[in-house]
Amino acid sequence: MDESIQNEQQRLTLVTRKACFGLPTACPSCLPVYIYLKLAKVPFDLSYNLSFPDSDQIPYVDADTYVAYNNEKGGVIESLKEDNIVNLDSEVQNLPEWVSALAMINSWLSDAILYELWVASDGSSAHKIYYSDLPWPIGKLLYLKQVYNVKQLLGISKDNAERREEEIYRRATMAYKALSTRLGEDSFFSDNRQVMRWRDATLFEIFSFFIITKKSSS
């Protein structure tokens, strides 16, 4: 942990979107940070931002003299590692297998979650996670804005919607199969149990979130 935070005994606060579906936070970008800090055994308080659920700064970690935003330095976890707060990946972050696994998680699987949450579903899950505490007109406008942004991000248009859907799900299936094969190996990248727990927990979070939101909107 960073010396300045240790010396001043600052306690971190993780600010996320609200709890839902029995999860401490149901936001797919917030939950990995929550799991990361838990596995690192870093003391922190959990706080919910209900006023600006569409902010791209969420999640963020805050202390008296430190803050790490989601939209800076590649995200909160990358900031925590770069600033020497906590780094569970230090022993494996340069291994090709680890890099390729993170690439699949952060691209193909994340794309599938974004697509399922904002495009393929009826919006009920997104409403529960992001906008249920806002007045209906504001929540609806923010939802439509986010749907538009996600479609732009994933390169979806009226002309290619079906093709992009097939591509997104095909890549997610390929990533799932590849990661499942590696998870079955006795030695997966490292003998460091803490690193392996972080990796397994992250994968579990991704798939459990996908299943929960899929069921809630069906």
C-alpha contacts under 8 A as a table, 3 or more apart, distances in Angstrom:
res1	aa1	res2	aa2	distance
1	M	5	I	7.28
1	M	6	Q	6.71
1	M	84	N	5.76
1	M	85	I	4.04
1	M	86	V	5.38
2	D	5	I	5.56
2	D	6	Q	6.29
2	D	83	D	6.98
2	D	84	N	5.18
2	D	85	I	4.69
2	D	86	V	7.81
3	E	6	Q	4.91
3	E	7	N	5.82
4	S	7	N	5.24
4	S	8	E	6.19
5	I	8	E	5.36
5	I	9	Q	5.76
5	I	10	Q	5.34
5	I	11	R	7.95
5	I	65	T	7.99
6	Q	9	Q	4.94
6	Q	10	Q	6.77
7	N	10	Q	7.95
10	Q	63	A	6.24
10	Q	64	D	6.71
11	R	43	P	6.47
11	R	44	F	5.81
11	R	45	D	7.52
11	R	63	A	6.28
12	L	43	P	6.77
12	L	44	F	4.60
12	L	45	D	6.36
12	L	61	V	6.44
12	L	62	D	5.67
12	L	63	A	5.04
13	T	44	F	5.22
13	T	45	D	4.58
13	T	46	L	5.81
13	T	47	S	6.81
13	T	61	V	5.54
13	T	62	D	5.10
13	T	63	A	6.33
14	L	34	Y	7.48
14	L	44	F	6.67
14	L	45	D	6.08
14	L	46	L	5.00
14	L	47	S	6.07
14	L	59	P	7.10
14	L	60	Y	5.92
14	L	61	V	4.55
14	L	62	D	6.46
15	V	46	L	6.10
15	V	47	S	4.74
15	V	48	Y	5.49
15	V	49	N	6.45
15	V	58	I	6.82
15	V	59	P	5.51
15	V	60	Y	5.37
15	V	61	V	6.22
15	V	62	D	7.62
16	T	25	T	6.73
16	T	27	C	7.49
16	T	30	C	5.72
16	T	46	L	7.50
16	T	47	S	6.36
16	T	48	Y	5.07
16	T	49	N	6.12
16	T	58	I	5.91
16	T	59	P	4.73
16	T	60	Y	6.99
17	R	25	T	6.09
17	R	26	A	7.15
17	R	27	C	5.88
17	R	30	C	7.06
17	R	48	Y	5.38
17	R	49	N	5.76
17	R	50	L	6.85
17	R	53	P	6.41
17	R	58	I	7.30
17	R	59	P	7.30
17	R	129	I	6.90
17	R	130	Y	6.73
18	K	24	P	7.60
18	K	25	T	5.29
18	K	26	A	6.58
18	K	27	C	7.37
18	K	48	Y	5.51
18	K	49	N	7.22
18	K	50	L	7.07
18	K	129	I	6.15
18	K	130	Y	7.32
19	A	22	G	7.08
19	A	23	L	5.70
19	A	24	P	4.80
19	A	25	T	3.96
19	A	26	A	5.40
19	A	129	I	7.29
20	C	23	L	5.51
20	C	24	P	7.03
20	C	25	T	6.22
20	C	26	A	5.16
20	C	128	K	7.13
20	C	129	I	6.40
21	F	26	A	6.75
21	F	212	I	7.13
23	L	26	A	5.65
24	P	31	L	7.61
25	T	30	C	6.65
25	T	31	L	5.80
26	A	30	C	7.47
26	A	31	L	6.60
26	A	129	I	6.09
26	A	209	F	7.63
27	C	30	C	5.15
27	C	31	L	6.11
27	C	129	I	6.40
27	C	130	Y	7.89
28	P	31	L	5.73
28	P	32	P	7.30
28	P	113	I	7.88
28	P	206	I	7.49
28	P	209	F	7.21
29	S	32	P	6.40
29	S	33	V	7.50
29	S	59	P	7.05
30	C	33	V	5.50
30	C	34	Y	6.49
30	C	58	I	7.36
30	C	59	P	5.32
31	L	34	Y	5.01
31	L	35	I	6.21
31	L	205	E	7.45
32	P	35	I	5.10
32	P	36	Y	5.99
32	P	202	T	6.08
32	P	205	E	7.21
33	V	36	Y	4.94
33	V	37	L	6.25
33	V	59	P	7.83
33	V	76	V	7.09
33	V	77	I	6.39
34	Y	37	L	5.43
34	Y	38	K	6.24
35	I	38	K	5.04
35	I	39	L	6.11
35	I	198	W	7.53
35	I	201	A	7.25
35	I	202	T	7.46
36	Y	39	L	5.32
36	Y	40	A	6.15
36	Y	77	I	7.74
36	Y	198	W	6.50
37	L	40	A	4.97
37	L	41	K	6.14
37	L	42	V	5.50
37	L	43	P	7.83
37	L	44	F	7.80
38	K	41	K	5.05
38	K	42	V	6.38
38	K	43	P	7.98
39	L	42	V	7.82
39	L	194	Q	7.15
39	L	197	R	7.53
39	L	198	W	6.57
40	A	86	V	7.08
40	A	88	L	6.91
40	A	194	Q	7.89
49	N	52	F	6.37
49	N	53	P	6.47
50	L	53	P	5.81
50	L	130	Y	7.97
50	L	133	D	6.60
50	L	134	L	7.95
51	S	134	L	7.61
52	F	55	S	5.62
53	P	58	I	7.72
53	P	130	Y	5.44
53	P	131	Y	6.84
54	D	130	Y	7.23
54	D	142	L	7.14
54	D	146	Q	7.97
55	S	58	I	5.88
56	D	59	P	7.92
56	D	70	N	6.61
56	D	71	N	5.96
57	Q	60	Y	6.37
57	Q	69	Y	5.14
57	Q	70	N	4.87
57	Q	71	N	5.32
58	I	69	Y	6.68
58	I	70	N	5.60
58	I	71	N	7.88
59	P	69	Y	6.54
59	P	70	N	5.48
59	P	76	V	7.19
60	Y	67	V	7.00
60	Y	68	A	5.40
60	Y	69	Y	4.42
60	Y	70	N	5.73
60	Y	76	V	6.18
61	V	66	Y	7.96
61	V	67	V	5.50
61	V	68	A	5.13
61	V	69	Y	6.70
61	V	76	V	7.05
62	D	66	Y	5.83
62	D	67	V	4.38
62	D	68	A	6.58
63	A	66	Y	4.94
63	A	67	V	6.17
68	A	72	E	7.29
68	A	75	G	7.75
68	A	76	V	5.45
68	A	79	S	6.03
68	A	80	L	7.15
69	Y	72	E	5.50
69	Y	75	G	6.41
69	Y	76	V	5.58
69	Y	79	S	7.95
70	N	73	K	7.97
70	N	74	G	7.22
70	N	75	G	4.18
70	N	76	V	4.99
71	N	74	G	6.69
71	N	75	G	5.70
71	N	76	V	7.96
72	E	75	G	5.61
72	E	76	V	7.50
72	E	79	S	7.59
73	K	76	V	7.63
73	K	78	E	6.46
73	K	79	S	5.75
74	G	78	E	5.82
74	G	79	S	7.15
75	G	78	E	5.49
75	G	79	S	6.26
76	V	79	S	5.05
76	V	80	L	6.16
77	I	80	L	5.06
77	I	81	K	6.29
78	E	81	K	5.13
78	E	82	E	6.01
79	S	82	E	5.01
79	S	83	D	5.86
80	L	83	D	5.31
80	L	84	N	6.14
80	L	85	I	4.98
80	L	86	V	5.69
80	L	87	N	7.02
81	K	84	N	5.16
81	K	85	I	6.06
81	K	86	V	5.45
81	K	87	N	4.76
82	E	85	I	7.73
84	N	87	N	6.96
87	N	90	S	5.69
88	L	91	E	7.78
88	L	194	Q	7.01
88	L	195	V	5.60
88	L	198	W	7.50
89	D	92	V	5.47
89	D	93	Q	5.25
89	D	195	V	6.13
90	S	93	Q	5.65
91	E	94	N	7.86
91	E	190	S	7.73
91	E	192	N	7.98
92	V	95	L	5.39
92	V	98	W	6.46
92	V	189	F	6.87
92	V	190	S	6.72
93	Q	98	W	6.26
93	Q	99	V	6.58
94	N	98	W	7.26
94	N	99	V	6.83
95	L	98	W	5.35
95	L	99	V	6.28
95	L	189	F	7.48
96	P	99	V	5.09
96	P	100	S	6.07
97	E	100	S	5.25
97	E	101	A	6.15
97	E	189	F	6.61
98	W	101	A	5.12
98	W	102	L	6.20
98	W	189	F	6.51
99	V	102	L	5.27
99	V	103	A	6.13
100	S	103	A	4.96
100	S	104	M	6.31
101	A	104	M	5.23
101	A	105	I	6.30
101	A	179	L	6.99
102	L	105	I	4.99
102	L	106	N	5.89
103	A	106	N	5.17
103	A	107	S	5.89
103	A	108	W	7.93
104	M	107	S	5.31
104	M	108	W	5.34
104	M	109	L	6.40
104	M	175	A	5.93
105	I	108	W	6.23
105	I	109	L	5.08
105	I	110	S	6.18
105	I	175	A	7.59
105	I	203	L	7.78
106	N	109	L	6.50
106	N	110	S	5.40
106	N	111	D	7.93
107	S	110	S	5.27
107	S	111	D	5.81
108	W	111	D	5.17
108	W	112	A	6.38
108	W	168	I	6.94
108	W	171	R	5.75
108	W	172	A	5.22
108	W	175	A	6.79
109	L	112	A	5.11
109	L	113	I	6.41
109	L	171	R	7.71
109	L	172	A	5.03
109	L	175	A	6.92
109	L	176	Y	7.78
109	L	206	I	7.76
110	S	113	I	5.10
110	S	114	L	6.19
111	D	114	L	5.10
111	D	115	Y	6.05
111	D	154	L	7.28
111	D	168	I	6.77
111	D	172	A	7.95
112	A	115	Y	5.04
112	A	116	E	6.02
112	A	168	I	5.85
112	A	169	Y	6.29
112	A	172	A	6.20
113	I	116	E	5.12
113	I	117	L	5.97
113	I	206	I	7.90
113	I	210	F	6.22
114	L	117	L	5.24
114	L	118	W	5.97
114	L	119	V	7.65
114	L	150	V	7.10
115	Y	118	W	5.52
115	Y	119	V	5.08
115	Y	120	A	6.05
115	Y	150	V	7.48
115	Y	168	I	7.95
116	E	119	V	5.81
116	E	120	A	4.79
116	E	121	S	5.83
116	E	210	F	7.70
116	E	214	K	7.44
117	L	120	A	6.68
117	L	121	S	5.95
117	L	123	G	6.98
117	L	125	S	6.87
117	L	126	A	6.23
117	L	213	T	7.17
118	W	121	S	6.44
118	W	123	G	6.40
118	W	126	A	6.89
118	W	146	Q	7.46
118	W	147	V	5.45
118	W	150	V	7.06
119	V	122	D	7.84
119	V	123	G	7.87
119	V	147	V	6.44
119	V	150	V	7.88
119	V	151	K	7.56
121	S	124	S	7.53
121	S	125	S	7.95
121	S	214	K	7.55
121	S	217	S	6.12
121	S	218	S	7.85
122	D	125	S	7.92
122	D	217	S	6.22
123	G	126	A	5.26
123	G	127	H	6.09
123	G	217	S	7.29
124	S	127	H	5.04
124	S	128	K	6.29
124	S	216	S	7.47
124	S	217	S	5.83
125	S	128	K	5.18
125	S	129	I	6.28
125	S	213	T	5.82
125	S	216	S	6.45
125	S	217	S	6.17
126	A	129	I	5.18
126	A	130	Y	5.77
126	A	131	Y	7.35
126	A	143	Y	7.76
127	H	130	Y	5.40
127	H	131	Y	4.88
127	H	132	S	5.55
127	H	139	G	7.59
127	H	143	Y	7.59
128	K	131	Y	6.27
128	K	132	S	5.24
129	I	132	S	7.07
130	Y	133	D	7.87
131	Y	134	L	5.40
131	Y	139	G	5.03
131	Y	140	K	7.97
131	Y	142	L	8.00
131	Y	143	Y	7.78
132	S	135	P	7.81
132	S	136	W	7.91
132	S	139	G	7.27
134	L	138	I	6.52
134	L	139	G	5.67
135	P	138	I	5.57
135	P	139	G	6.12
136	W	139	G	5.09
136	W	140	K	5.96
137	P	140	K	5.15
137	P	141	L	6.21
138	I	141	L	5.22
138	I	142	L	6.17
139	G	142	L	5.17
139	G	143	Y	6.04
140	K	143	Y	5.03
140	K	144	L	6.24
141	L	144	L	5.22
141	L	145	K	6.14
142	L	145	K	5.01
142	L	146	Q	6.14
143	Y	146	Q	5.13
143	Y	147	V	6.19
144	L	147	V	5.05
144	L	148	Y	6.25
145	K	148	Y	5.19
145	K	149	N	6.26
146	Q	149	N	4.91
146	Q	150	V	6.05
147	V	150	V	5.20
147	V	151	K	6.20
148	Y	151	K	5.19
148	Y	152	Q	6.25
149	N	152	Q	5.08
149	N	153	L	6.12
150	V	153	L	4.90
150	V	154	L	6.06
151	K	154	L	5.16
151	K	155	G	5.84
151	K	156	I	4.87
151	K	157	S	7.17
152	Q	155	G	5.05
152	Q	156	I	6.17
152	Q	157	S	7.98
153	L	156	I	7.81
155	G	164	R	7.73
156	I	160	N	6.23
156	I	161	A	5.48
156	I	164	R	6.42
157	S	160	N	5.42
157	S	161	A	5.54
158	K	161	A	5.47
160	N	163	R	5.30
160	N	164	R	5.97
161	A	164	R	5.28
161	A	165	E	6.16
162	E	165	E	5.14
162	E	166	E	6.36
163	R	166	E	5.20
163	R	167	E	6.25
164	R	167	E	4.95
164	R	168	I	6.02
165	E	168	I	5.20
165	E	169	Y	6.24
166	E	169	Y	5.40
166	E	170	R	5.88
167	E	170	R	5.06
167	E	171	R	6.04
168	I	171	R	5.37
168	I	172	A	6.18
169	Y	172	A	4.98
169	Y	173	T	6.07
170	R	173	T	5.13
170	R	174	M	6.21
171	R	174	M	4.97
171	R	175	A	6.08
172	A	175	A	5.07
172	A	176	Y	6.04
173	T	176	Y	5.02
173	T	177	K	6.16
174	M	177	K	5.22
174	M	178	A	6.14
175	A	178	A	5.10
175	A	179	L	6.03
176	Y	179	L	5.26
176	Y	180	S	5.91
177	K	180	S	5.04
177	K	181	T	6.18
178	A	181	T	5.26
178	A	182	R	6.48
179	L	182	R	5.07
179	L	183	L	6.02
180	S	183	L	4.98
180	S	184	G	6.37
181	T	184	G	5.30
181	T	185	E	7.02
182	R	185	E	5.37
182	R	188	F	6.46
183	L	186	D	7.94
183	L	188	F	6.65
185	E	188	F	5.89
187	S	190	S	6.46
187	S	191	D	6.71
188	F	191	D	7.55
188	F	196	M	7.72
190	S	193	R	7.83
190	S	195	V	7.50
190	S	196	M	7.20
191	D	196	M	7.66
192	N	195	V	5.47
192	N	196	M	6.36
193	R	196	M	4.97
193	R	197	R	6.00
194	Q	197	R	5.09
194	Q	198	W	6.29
195	V	198	W	5.13
195	V	199	R	6.26
196	M	199	R	5.06
196	M	200	D	6.03
197	R	200	D	5.15
197	R	201	A	5.83
198	W	201	A	5.15
198	W	202	T	6.04
199	R	202	T	5.23
199	R	203	L	6.36
200	D	203	L	5.19
200	D	204	F	6.07
201	A	204	F	4.94
201	A	205	E	6.00
202	T	205	E	5.07
202	T	206	I	6.28
203	L	206	I	5.16
203	L	207	F	6.33
204	F	207	F	5.37
204	F	208	S	5.85
205	E	208	S	5.23
205	E	209	F	5.84
206	I	209	F	5.31
206	I	210	F	6.24
207	F	210	F	5.05
207	F	211	I	6.23
208	S	211	I	5.13
208	S	212	I	6.05
209	F	212	I	5.17
209	F	213	T	6.09
210	F	213	T	5.51
210	F	214	K	5.99
211	I	214	K	5.06
211	I	215	K	6.20
212	I	215	K	5.31
212	I	216	S	6.19
213	T	216	S	5.03
213	T	217	S	6.26
214	K	217	S	5.55
214	K	218	S	6.29
215	K	218	S	5.20
